[in-house]
Amino acid sequence: MTYILDDPRTWPAYKPLFITHDVGRRDRSTAVVGGNSPFGQRLLGIEEALELPSKLFGTALASALATIDRKHHSNALIVADVSRDNAYGEVLFETFGRRVIGLHITRNGDGTTLETRPVKGGQLPVYTIGRTYLLNLLHGELQAGLVKFADSRMMRRAFEQLVNLQTEYEDTGVVYSCPPGQHDDLGISIAMLAWAARHPHLEWRLRNLRAMLRPRRPRRDDGGWAAHT
C-alpha cells in the first residue's frame, strides 16, 4: 500500500499504537484507534472511531474492546476512562494486563498526576486530567495541523461532535459542554488519544512495559555448586 501522509490507514505502523476508550453512561461507549507517525514526524494519526454495542457493562464491555484489540494484533496501549467505575478498571486489567492506562477525567488537572490503584494481579496506573485541559490540548494539535484523520462515516461523526461543542467562560476558565440531545463520546476518545500520544511519561512507560512483558530466559540448572566439587 502506498504511504499517504494524510491517510493514517496507509501508515505501516504507529509509534506506539493506542486504543482509547470512553465509557458511556447515558450514551454508548466508544473506542478510537491511532497513534504517532512511524517516521519521526510530530503527527498523530486517527485510523478508526467506533461506537461499541449499547447496554454493555463490565466484562461484556471489555470483551467488545478486546475484539477491536485483536484486530490490531493485541499490540496497543489501552487508555481507558475509569472516572466513575473503579471496578471496571480491574476488569480491564484482567483483560489486557499491564497495557492498560487509566484516565480520571474531572474538572481540573493537567494529566501528569499519577496514582496507582491496586487491582488483582498488579497495579493500575491512573492519571487525573481536567476535561477542559484535555479538549484544549486536542484543539491546539488540530490548529497546528498535527492530526490526520482517516475518512469514514464514524470519523466524520466524531469530528462533528468536536465542532459542535459549546464553550462557556467562567472564572475558572473555559468549560466545554454538549448541545441538548447531542453527545461527545467519540470526540473525548480522540482527545484522550492526543493526550496519551504526547504524554511526557510515554517513553518511560513503554520501556517499562517492554521490560515487564519480555519473556524471561529459563534458569539453567547446572546442578549447583555441589555438582562442581
C-alpha positions in Angstrom: 0.0 0.0 0.0 1.3 3.4 -0.9 2.1 5.7 2.1 -0.1 8.8 2.1 0.6 11.3 4.7 -3.0 12.5 5.1 -4.5 8.9 5.4 -3.5 7.0 8.5 -4.9 3.8 7.1 -1.8 3.7 4.8 0.7 4.2 7.6 2.7 1.0 8.1 2.6 1.2 11.9 2.3 3.6 14.8 4.8 4.5 17.5 3.0 3.4 19.5 -0.5 2.2 18.8 -3.3 3.3 21.1 -6.8 2.3 21.6 -8.7 4.9 23.7 -11.9 4.0 25.4 -14.6 6.4 26.7 -17.0 4.6 28.9 -20.6 5.6 28.2 -23.1 6.4 31.0 -26.1 7.9 29.1 -24.7 7.1 25.6 -22.6 4.4 24.0 -19.1 3.6 25.0 -16.5 4.2 22.3 -13.1 3.2 21.0 -10.7 5.2 18.9 -7.6 3.7 17.3 -4.5 5.5 16.2 -1.0 6.7 17.3 2.1 8.6 16.4 3.7 8.6 13.0 6.3 5.9 12.5 8.5 8.2 10.5 9.7 10.5 13.3 7.3 13.3 12.3 5.3 15.0 15.0 2.0 13.8 13.6 -0.9 11.9 15.2 -2.9 9.5 13.0 -6.5 8.7 13.9 -7.4 5.5 11.9 -10.7 4.3 13.3 -13.5 5.5 15.5 -16.2 3.1 16.8 -19.2 3.1 18.9 -19.5 -0.2 20.9 -22.8 -2.0 21.2 -25.2 -0.4 23.7 -26.1 -1.8 27.1 -22.7 -3.4 27.6 -21.0 -3.2 31.0 -18.1 -4.8 32.9 -16.7 -8.0 31.4 -19.0 -7.8 28.3 -17.8 -4.3 27.5 -14.2 -5.3 28.0 -14.7 -8.2 25.7 -16.1 -5.9 22.9 -13.0 -3.8 23.3 -10.8 -6.9 23.2 -12.3 -7.8 19.8 -11.0 -4.4 18.4 -7.7 -5.0 20.1 -7.3 -8.4 18.4 -8.0 -6.8 15.0 -4.9 -4.7 15.7 -2.7 -7.7 16.7 -3.2 -7.2 20.5 -0.4 -4.7 20.5 -2.0 -1.5 21.6 -1.7 0.6 24.8 -5.3 0.7 26.1 -6.1 4.2 27.5 -9.5 4.0 29.3 -11.8 6.4 31.2 -12.2 4.9 34.7 -13.6 8.1 36.2 -16.7 6.6 37.7 -16.1 2.9 37.9 -13.1 1.6 39.7 -14.3 -2.0 39.3 -14.2 -1.6 35.5 -10.6 -0.7 35.8 -9.9 -4.0 37.4 -11.9 -5.8 34.6 -9.7 -4.1 32.0 -6.5 -5.0 33.8 -7.7 -8.7 33.9 -8.4 -8.5 30.2 -5.4 -6.5 28.9 -2.8 -6.7 31.7 -0.2 -4.1 32.0 -1.1 -2.5 28.7 -3.9 -0.5 30.4 -3.6 3.1 31.4 -6.5 4.6 33.4 -7.7 8.2 33.0 -9.7 10.0 35.6 -11.5 12.9 33.8 -12.6 15.7 36.2 -12.7 19.5 36.3 -9.0 20.1 37.0 -5.6 18.6 36.3 -3.0 18.5 33.6 -2.8 14.8 33.2 0.6 14.4 34.9 -0.6 13.5 38.4 -0.3 9.7 38.7 -1.8 7.3 41.2 -1.6 3.6 41.2 -4.7 1.6 42.2 -4.3 -1.9 43.4 -6.0 -4.5 41.3 -5.9 -8.2 41.2 -2.5 -9.2 39.8 -0.9 -5.8 39.9 -1.3 -2.0 39.9 -3.4 0.1 37.5 -1.8 3.5 36.7 -4.4 6.2 36.7 -3.8 9.9 35.6 -6.1 12.7 36.6 -6.9 15.4 33.9 -9.4 18.2 33.6 -11.9 17.9 30.8 -11.2 21.4 29.6 -7.4 20.7 29.6 -8.0 17.6 27.6 -10.0 19.3 24.9 -7.8 22.3 24.8 -4.8 20.1 24.2 -6.6 18.5 21.2 -7.7 21.9 19.9 -4.1 23.0 19.9 -3.0 19.9 17.9 -5.8 20.5 15.4 -4.9 24.1 15.0 -1.3 23.2 14.3 -2.3 20.7 11.6 -0.7 17.8 13.5 -3.7 15.4 13.5 -4.6 13.3 10.4 -7.9 11.6 10.2 -8.9 8.6 8.1 -12.1 9.3 6.2 -15.2 7.3 7.4 -18.7 7.9 8.5 -17.9 7.5 12.2 -14.9 9.7 11.9 -17.0 12.5 10.4 -19.4 12.0 13.3 -16.6 12.3 15.8 -15.4 15.5 14.1 -18.9 16.9 14.2 -19.1 16.3 17.9 -15.9 18.3 18.5 -17.1 21.1 16.2 -20.5 21.3 17.9 -19.1 21.6 21.5 -20.3 24.8 23.2 -17.9 26.9 25.1 -18.7 29.0 28.2 -16.3 31.2 30.0 -16.2 31.0 33.8 -13.9 32.4 36.5 -12.0 29.1 36.4 -11.6 29.1 32.6 -13.3 27.7 29.6 -16.0 25.0 30.0 -17.0 22.7 27.1 -20.5 21.3 27.0 -22.7 19.4 24.5 -25.7 21.0 23.0 -29.0 19.4 24.2 -29.6 16.0 22.7 -26.0 15.6 21.4 -23.0 13.6 22.6 -19.3 14.0 22.8 -18.1 10.4 23.4 -16.2 9.9 20.2 -14.7 13.4 20.5 -13.5 12.7 24.0 -11.9 9.4 22.9 -9.9 11.4 20.2 -8.8 13.9 22.8 -7.7 11.1 25.1 -5.5 9.7 22.2 -4.0 13.1 21.6 -3.1 13.4 25.3 -1.7 9.9 25.5 0.4 10.3 22.4 2.1 13.5 23.7 2.5 12.5 27.3 5.9 13.1 28.9 5.8 9.7 30.6 5.2 7.8 27.3 8.8 6.6 26.6 9.4 5.7 30.2 6.1 3.7 30.3 6.9 1.9 27.0 10.4 0.9 28.3 8.9 -0.5 31.5 6.1 -2.3 29.6 8.6 -3.9 27.2 10.7 -5.0 30.2 7.8 -6.4 32.1 6.4 -8.3 29.1 9.8 -9.6 27.8 10.0 -13.4 28.1 12.4 -14.5 30.8 15.1 -16.9 29.9 14.7 -20.2 31.8 17.1 -20.6 34.6 19.8 -23.1 33.7 20.1 -25.9 36.2 23.8 -26.7 36.3 23.5 -28.8 39.4 24.6 -26.0 41.8 27.9 -25.5 43.5 27.9 -29.1 44.8 28.0 -30.5 41.3 31.4 -29.0 40.7 33.1 -30.1 43.9 
